[in-house]
């Protein structure tokens, strides 16, 4: 599993998950919508922690900054 999420992507997912959690505990969302959004929030937290989004793979996407190649020739 190769990391394919950048720092901003990970932070945005965590922020969205926190907002969903706050909305749930403040009773702004409830019922089926709340359950669906909490599942998405859980997935966002999990993918942010591991830095890998499986949905990016089929599309060849990556929000991770490319590291410059260095020649380690001595």
C-alpha positions in Angstrom: 0.0 0.0 0.0 1.6 3.2 -1.2 0.7 6.5 0.4 -1.3 8.6 -2.1 -2.7 11.4 0.1 -1.1 14.7 0.7 -1.2 16.7 3.9 -3.9 19.1 2.8 -6.1 16.2 1.7 -5.7 14.4 5.0 -6.4 17.6 7.0 -9.5 18.3 5.0 -10.9 14.8 5.5 -10.3 15.1 9.3 -12.0 18.5 9.3 -15.0 17.2 7.5 -15.2 14.2 9.8 -15.1 16.5 12.9 -17.8 18.7 11.4 -20.0 15.7 10.8 -19.4 14.5 14.4 -20.3 17.9 15.8 -23.4 18.0 13.7 -24.4 14.5 15.0 -23.8 15.2 18.7 -25.5 18.6 18.4 -28.6 16.8 17.0 -28.4 18.8 13.7 -28.4 15.5 11.8 -30.3 12.4 12.7 -31.8 9.2 11.3 -30.5 7.5 8.2 -28.6 10.6 7.0 -26.7 10.7 10.3 -25.7 7.0 10.0 -24.6 7.4 6.4 -22.6 10.5 7.3 -21.0 8.9 10.3 -19.9 6.0 8.2 -18.3 8.4 5.7 -16.7 10.3 8.6 -15.2 7.0 9.9 -13.8 6.2 6.5 -12.4 9.7 6.2 -10.6 9.4 9.6 -9.3 5.9 8.7 -8.0 6.9 5.3 -6.4 10.1 6.8 -4.6 8.1 9.5 -3.1 5.6 7.0 -2.6 8.1 4.2 -4.1 5.8 1.6 -7.3 6.2 -0.3 -8.4 3.1 -2.3 -10.7 5.1 -4.6 -7.6 7.0 -5.9 -6.1 3.8 -7.3 -8.4 3.0 -10.3 -8.1 6.6 -11.4 -4.3 6.9 -10.8 -4.8 9.9 -8.5 -2.5 11.1 -5.8 -2.5 14.3 -3.8 0.9 13.6 -2.3 3.7 15.9 -3.3 6.2 14.2 -5.5 9.7 13.9 -3.9 12.5 15.1 -6.1 14.7 12.4 -7.5 18.2 12.5 -6.3 21.2 10.8 -7.7 23.1 9.2 -4.8 26.4 9.0 -6.8 29.5 9.4 -4.8 
